Amino acid sequence: SNRWGTVQVQVVYSGGQITDVQILSYPDGDRKSVSINEGALPTLIGASITAQSADVDTVSGATYTSVSYRESLQSAIDAALAASVVAG
């Protein structure tokens, strides 16, 4: 969560690689938040898939979203890895 709302993501793996990041929730309480997030989230998703991690750059003008996105993605990655260890 950040001062504008919650960013929650789900990571999708295929063949041990991040293939997608799905946005479950993001700050959308006002037009400005929607506009910022509609621009920033696809950029963050693309960077995460390329980097295969949550270690991605902050999107200019979307600092709160970027930080919350990275934290949520890292949590999702950690949960997926823990689940794969239990399953494996």
Number of C-alpha atoms within 10 A of each C-alpha: 16 11 8 14 16 18 25 20 22 18 21 16 13 8 6 10 11 17 16 16 20 14 17 10 12 21 21 17 10 9 10 11 17 14 11 18 22 13 14 20 21 14 16 23 23 15 16 22 18 12 12 16 15 21 14 20 14 17 18 9 12 15 14 18 27 22 19 19 26 23 18 21 25 18 17 19 20 12 13 16 13 12 11 11 9 8 7 6
